[in-house]
Amino acid sequence: MCAIASLLAWEAVDDLATGQSTFMVEMNETANILNHATERSLVLLDEIGRGTATFDGLSIAWAVAEHLAVQIRSRTIFATHYHELNELASLLPNVANYQVTVKEMPDQIIFLHKVQPGGADRSYGIEAGRLAGLPASVIQRARQVMGQIEKHSKIAIGLRKGRDEKGRTAQDDPRSAGQLEIGL
C-alpha cells in the first residue's frame, strides 16, 4: 500500500491588498499545485477556470485536468461544471467520471446528494439560483437565454459533436496525429 505524500488544495479569494483578482489568485494557486504535485500527491480542485470567460475557463480546466492525468499522474479529484470535460474519460485510461445525481421534475430539480459513476451532460446553475431565491422572472429569463446560447453557439455545438466550427474532427486533420483534440 502506497502512502500519499502530499495533499494539495486551496480556495481562491480576492487579494485586493496586492491587487489580485480571485481569478489571478486561482491561477497562482493552480500553478503552485501543478509545479509541486507528484504522482504521490492527492490533488483536490474545485471549479478551475470559473473566474474568466466561459471558453477560456473551459480550455484552462481541460488543460489542467489533462496535465494532472498525463504528465503528473497524481490522484486527483477535479470538481467542475464543465461537462465537456467528461470526454477526457474516453481519451485517457486513468480518468473516470463521477456525478452527483439529480431528479429532474417538470418544474424543478432535486439534488439527491448521491455520487455515482458517469458524467453529467449538463449543469444546474440556473436551478441553484432558483433554490437560492432569485426572482422567478430572472430564472425564466435565464432559461430563455440559455436556450438561445445552446441553440446558436457554434463552439458549444462543436464541442458536443466533437467537431470545430468548420465541421472538422481531429481525425480529419493530419497535424493532429498523436495529439488529443477536443474539436476547437
N, C-alpha and C positions, 0 to 999 in steps of 0.2 A: 504494500500500500504506500503510495507516494504522498507526502505532505505538501500542502500548498505553501509556497514560500512567501507570498505576499498577497494582500488584498488591496486593490487599487480602486477607489471610488471617491467622488467628490460631488458636491451640489453647487452649481454655479449661481452666484448672485452678483448684482451690480457692485462695483468697487468705485464709487463715484469720487472718493478721495484721490484716487490715482487716475481718474478719467477713463476707466474701463467699463464698457457696457457688459451686460450679462452675457451676451454672445462672445465677446472677446475673452471674458473670464472663462467661459465654457471651452473655447478653443485652446486657451493656455493650459487648462487642466487636462483636456483631451491629449494635447501634445505631450504633456508630462507623463500621462499614462502610456501612450504609445512609445515614448522614448525610454521608459523604465520597465515595462512589463516583460516578463519572460514566459516561457512555456509552463513554468511552475506557478504563475500568477493566477489569481481569480479576479477577473475584471468585471465590475458591475457598472453598466452605463444606462442612463435613462434619457431618452429623447435627444440624442445628439442631433444637432442641426436645427433645433426648433427656433432659434433666435434670429434667423435670416430668412430670405425669400424661400419659398417652398422648394423650388428645383435646386437652388444652392444647397439647402439643408438636406434634401434627399441625396444629392450627389456626395456630400460630405459623409453622411451617415453610411451610405453604401461603401465608400472607400475605407472608412474606419472599420466597419464590420469585416470587410474583406481582408484588410491588413491584419486584424487580430486573428482571423481564421487561417490565413495562408502564411503570413510572414512570422508572426509571433507564436501562433498556435496555443494561446492561453485558454484556460477555461473562462468562458465569458457568458454573462447574462446581459443581453442587449435589448432593453425595452424600447419600443418605438411605435409610433402611429403610422410610420411609412410602410404601409402594407406591401408596397412594391419590393421591399427587402425580402419578402417571402421567397422570391426567386433564388436567393443565394443557396437555399437548401437543395435546390435541384442542380446547382452548379458546383457545390463544394461538398465533399463527402463528410466533412466534420462539422457541418452546420445542420441543426434541427430547429424547427419552428414549434412554438407552443403558443396557445392563445387563452385569454380569459374569455369564457363563454358568456353569451348574452341570449336572452329570449326576446325575439322580436314579435311585437304585437302591432296591430294596426295603428294605434295612436301613441305607443310608447315602446321603449326598450328597457328591459330589466337586466341589470348586470348581476350575474349569478355567482361571481366570486369563486369560480371553479376553473382550474387550469387543465387543459387537455392538449394532446398533440395536434399539430396543424397550425396553419397561419390564418389570421383573419383576412378577409378580402375587402374590408372597408373599415373606416374609423367611425367613432361615435362622438365626435367633438360637439356637434350640434345638440345631441341628446344630453351630453354632460352640461351644456349651457342651459337646457330646459330644466334639468334637475337642480341646477344652481339657482334658478328663479328668474332667468331672463324673460322679459315680457313675451307673451305668445306671438305678438306681431313681429318681433325680432326673430324668433325661432322660425316662423312661417317664411319670412323673407330670406333668412339664411338657407333654408331648404330650397327655395326657388333659385337663389344664386348658385348654390352647389349643383343643382341640376343642370344649369346652363354651363357652368365650368366643366362638369364631367362630359357633357354632350359635345362641347366645342373645342376643348383643349387638345390640340394635335399631339403635344408631348405626352399628356396623360393617356390618350388613346394609343399612342405608340408604345408606351411602357406596358400597357395592358396586353397588347398584341405582340410584344417583343420586336417591334419594328420602329424605325425612326420616322420622321415626318415625311420622308420621301418613299416610305413603304419598304425599305431595305431591312433585311435581317442581318445578324452578324455573319451568317454563313454566306451571304451574298458578297461580302467584302473580303477579297483575298488578303488584305493587310491585317485582318483580324485573326489569322491563323495562330493558334496557341494563346490567344488572349480572350479574356472574358469580356463580353459586350452586353450591355443592357438596353440596347436599342435607342440610344440618344444620338 
